[in-house]
Amino acid sequence: MQFLEGIREKFYRLVKEKHLTGEEEIQVVSARPLTPEEAIGRPERRDFPLLKGKETMIQATFKDACGQAYTDMPGNYQGTLKEILALPLRNNYERAIFIASLNAVMRHLELVDKTVHCRDQEPGRCAARLVEYVRERFGNPRIAFIGLQPAMVASLAGHFPIRVTDLDPDNVVQRKGGVMIEDARHTGEIIAWSDLVLATGTTAVNDTLATIVGRKPVVFYGVTVSGIARLAGYEQYCAFGH
């Protein structure tokens, strides 16, 4: 929560700086869960969490812009920008609404440009390109992969030493992409072992992001983290986001 409070303060200052303050009580943000096909289309692989029903994509709309965030607590929302800035952020639903709305507002302000999930063949192409990205940026690192994304894990596992953790108990101690998935309780040990952390931006929604940063180089993947990455200065990988 302390981390997101800092993001909230930066968001508030941004709203004031961009002269949205006088409109914050009348500017409405609306959000709703997307169907799997709306969110990701029809990718080649069928094991993405969005398609398995484990996670849902929330899409927020502000003026002409959309912003998205993954969550396991989906729901609808409509409120003013002022109300978004005052959300208590007590659970994954409120944090997802806040983060999706942050992404939409920052997209409207043209401060970020990848706030909508890639679709159809793009997730597979994104996973393939990740190998080249890691090699160019980091050489041949040992990778701690936080939050199972099966296409990415399968792509990376053929090229780098990798350990993967996930919060979904159905994935733990299962082999995915040739890698045994470990319980998220081992995350600290795995980060200590690694040279590079690749983490889902959904860690911001489930309030675990702050436990990941600060020890090793971290790259967050996906659209959820777009606004936060810009405000906090984090590196983001999102090759085909829209």
Summary of the structure (lengths in Angstrom):
residues: 242
radius of gyration: 17.3
end to end distance: 28.3
largest distance: 53.8
contacts: 829
relative contact order: 0.16
helix: 41%
strand: 21%
